Amino acid sequence: MKVIELIEKLNLTVFGTAKGENIEISGGYTSDLLSDVMGKAESGNAWITLQSHKNAIAVASLRELSCIILINNNEPEEDMLEQANEEGIPVLGTSLSAFETSGLIYNLLKK
């Protein structure tokens, strides 16, 4: 599934960047601990988190993640968006919890 398909199916808010809408999503990883994501997330994963600062983009870039999905109506800080646009990493948002978002993505990827 591509990022654009996930945006459409879950009605996600797009904060930045449209450049990455055709990136393929291979799985998902849910965590708010940056060191955990650095150590365990796999390339192509969609990262479900409430982390909305610039350091999250550095982790997503390092692990080659497909996108970051901010949960619980969290919005990205301005420097996060600037870095996301430079790196081409989509930052998306939802009002849903981490649990709900993870379950929906899991079900979509297993179809």
Secondary structure, DSSP 8 states (H G I E B T S, - for coil): -BHHHHHHHHT-EEEE-GGGTT-B--EEEE-S-HHHHHHH--TTEEEEES--SHHHHHHHHHTT-SEEEE-TT----HHHHHHHHHHT--EEE-SS-HHHHHHHHHHHHH-
